[in-house]
Amino acid sequence: MADRIRLGNATLTRVLETTFEFGSAMFPNTPEQAWTDNADLLVPEFYDPATRLARVAMQTWVVQVDGLTVVIDTGVGNDRDRPNFPVMQHLSTGFLGALRSAGVAPGDVDVVVNTHLHTDHVGWNTYLSDGSWVPTFPNARYLMPGADHRHFAPDGPGSTEAMDIVFSDSIFPVADQTELCSGEHRISESLWLRPAAGHTPGSSVVWLDAGAPAVFVGDLTHCPIQIPRPGDACAFDVNAEEAVVTRKRIFTEASRRRAAVIPAHYPGAGGATLVARGDRFEVDDWLDLPPI
């Protein structure tokens, strides 16, 4: 499935790969009562109070601006060996068909941004062809955070058997097209990367301003429960305290700039403009996309 809107002079397309559900253990510091207290925000798109499960979307954002086609995060991918994540194990989705149906041919993509190098953000960097992993986007530059590459690589401090597999099937096969980034990185006149460490050491966000500002925040937030409760950590944060500081900083900047905050994993309309209310935030308006 793909949906498209305009943001100023930019075109934004959402391409859905799949959806999952997860339990509240993903937010270990969030009390059960908070899910009830924020039901107006969460139900039904993001949370089912009957099952106490939250929904997460695996989706890719495609930005067309300044003559470029830019893919932001590439989901899980098909045919992956993901023994630590059963819901991601050996998927077979119609993602590439949905991308093409949205008018985006893989060969037309100029830039791929992996906001960080977790498995569900790099999967469609490649696809399996005749037993080998090959680049999905053959003409693209792949922008990856250098700090994540150093941390998670097989000889890095964050190396695990699971991450070694990710590097083998999704990172190393695109090495000839990869640019490792640090600090601020200008992609085009309207699009640039900025560091947003915490969820991972090299996590980054992508700012867009082509007349209507937006910020693609990757896993800065996994669920809207973190909008009124920005201090609530995710179980997958490498540095939870740093992630909280970063989340508050970027939410604050986005609210001041009236920029839409667009996470990697929100179902529903996918993202929203926020307003600050003391030490919490509220949704002002959701993106004009059909809910998923």
N, C-alpha and C positions, 0 to 999 in steps of 0.2 A: 504494500500500500504506500502511496506517496501523496502528499498534500503540498500546496504551494501558495505562498503569499508574497506580497511586495513589502519591502522595508526601505522606504525612500527610493533610491535608484538601484537597489539590490533586489534580487529575487532569491527567496528562501524556500527550499524544498525539503520536506521531511520524508525520509524513506524508512519505513518500519521493517525491521527484521523479524522480531518475535516479542512476546511478552512473557514475564514470569511473575510469580508471587513469592513473597518472603515473609518471615515472621518478625515480630518485634525485636528479636535478639539481634537483628542487624543494627539496632540503636540501643545499645546496652544501658545508656544513661537516661533514656526516655521512660518515665513512669507510664504504666498502663493507662492511668487516668488521663494523661495528656492526649491520647488518641480519641477518647470520648469528648474531652473538652474542645477539641478542634474538629469535631465531626462536620461542621458546616463547610470547612475548607477541604476536608479529605474524602468525604463520602459523596457519591459512589465511585468517582474516577480513580481514586488513589488508595482507598482502604475499605475493606469489608468488615464491619463490626461483628458480623455473625461468625466469621471464621478467624477474625483477628489477623488477617493477612493483608499485606500491602502489595500493590502492583508496581512493577517496574517495566519500562519499555526499553528494548534494545533497538536503537534507531540511529540513523546517520543524518546529519544536516548538510545540505549542499547549498553553498552560497555562490551566486553568480553576480559578479560585480567587477568593475574596472577591466572588463574584457577577459576575466579569468573565471574558471569553474573550479571551486575549492570544496573539497570533501572534508568535513570535520568529524573525526572518529569513525571507525569502520566496523564496530560491532564484534560479534563472536566469530562469524565465518562458518562455512560448512566443513564437515568431515574432520573436525578437530578432535584430537585426543586430549580430553580435559578431565582426567580421573578425579581431580579434587572438586569439580563442579558438575555433578551429574546432569543438571538442567542445560548445560552447554555442551555436553558430550555428543559428538558425532551428529550435529544438527544437519538438517537438509531443508533449507528454506528457499523461498523464491526471491531472495533479496536482489540478485542481479537482474532478474526480470522486472522487478518493481522499479529499480533504478533506470533501466532502459525505457520502461513505460512512462517514466517521468521526463523523458527526453534527454537523459544524461547517459551518453555512451561512455564506457570506461576509458576508451582511447581519447576522449575529449577532455578528460580531467587534467587540469594543470598542476594542482597542488593538493596533497593529502596532508591533513594535520592530525597527528595523534596527540591529544591533549595530555595524555600520560600513557604509560606502557603496560597497563593491566590488560589481561587477556580479552576482555569484552570491549576494548577500544582499538584493537589492532587486527582483528581477525580477517576482515576482508581486505587487508593489505595484499593478501595473496589468495589464490585458489589452487585447487589440486588439478593438475593436468598431466595425464599419462604417468601418474605416480610421483610427480615432482611438484613442489610448491613454486608457483610463478607469480610475478606481480599482476594484480588485478588491473591496475592503472598504469599501463606501460609507458606513458609519456609524462607522468607526473613526477614532481619533486615530493618526496616524503619528508615532512618536517617532524622531528621527534625531539623531546627534551633530552639534552645531553646528560643531565643529572640522573634521569631515570635510566638511561642506557648504561651509564657507569654503575648504578646501584643494582639493577636487576640482571645484568649480563652474567653469563656463566662464571666469570671470575670476580664478580662484584660482591659486596657485603650483603645484598638482598637476594642473592642467588638461591633458588630452590629447584628441586627437580621439576616442579610444575612450570616455573618460569623458564627453565632451560628448554622445555618443549615449546613454549610460546616463542622464544627467540629462534628456535630451529625452524618453525613453520610460518612465522609471521613477521619477523624482524630481519634476520640474516638474508632471506631471499630477495629483499629489496635494498640491500646494502649499497649497490651501485647508484641507486636513485635517492639515497638518504642524505639529509642535511641535519646534523645535530645542532640544536639551538640552545642558547643561554641568554638570559636577560631579555630585553625587549627586541622583537624581531618584526620588521615591517614586511608584510606580504605584498601590499599594494597601497595605493593612496588611501583607500577606505578600510583596510583590514590589517590588523597587527596582533602579534602575540605578546602576552605579558606573563611573567612568572606568577604562580599562585600555589606555592609549596604548602604541603601539609598532608593532603591525601596521599601523595607520593612526593619524594624529594624534588622532582622536576615538574610537577603538575603545572599546567599553564592554562590560560584562558585566551579566547580569541575575541577581540573587540572589533565591532563593525560600526562604522558611521558613514553612511552614504545618504544622509538626510533624515534617517530615523535610526537612532542608536540602539545597539543590542550587544550583549556579551554572552558568548557561548562558554559555559563554565564547567563543562565536563562533569566530573564527580565532586565538584564543590558542594553539591547537594544531591542526594539520591531521592528524596521524598519531600513534599511540601510541609511535613511536620517540622522541618528545619527552618521554615520561614518565620513562624512565630517563636521558634525555639532554636535560634542560630547557634547556641552553645552546645547543642546535642551532637555528640560524635557518632560517626559511622564505624562499625566494627572493622571495616577494611582500611581505615585511615592508618597510614604508616606513622604519622605524628599527629595525634588527635588534637593536642593543644594548639599546634601551629595551624591545623586545618580550621579550627574555630576562629582564630584571629583572622585568617585569610578570608573565610566566609563572611564575617562581619564587615571586613574592609571592602570587599567587592560588592556586597549587598548595599552598603552605604553609598559607594560611588555610583552604582547603578541607579539607586533611588534619586540621588541628586541630579543625575544626568537624564533622568526619565528614560533609561535604557532598559529594554526587555532583557530579562535574565532567562537564558535558554539552557537548561541542563541536558545532559546526555540521556537521562533515563526517566524523565517525567512522562507518563501517559497523559490522558486528558488532552488539553490543548497544547501541551509541550513546554510552555514557558509563560512568563508574565512580567509586567512592570510591577515594581514594589514601592511601597512608601514606608518610611521609618516611623515607628511609634515607640519612642524611648529606646529600650534595649532590645526591642523586637521589631519585626517587620510584618507588613500585611500586603496581600495582593490587591493592587489597584485595578488591573485589567489583564485578562488572559489574552494570549495571542489569538488572532482570528483564524484558527485552524479547527477543523472538526475533531471532536474528542475521540480518543482511542482508549 
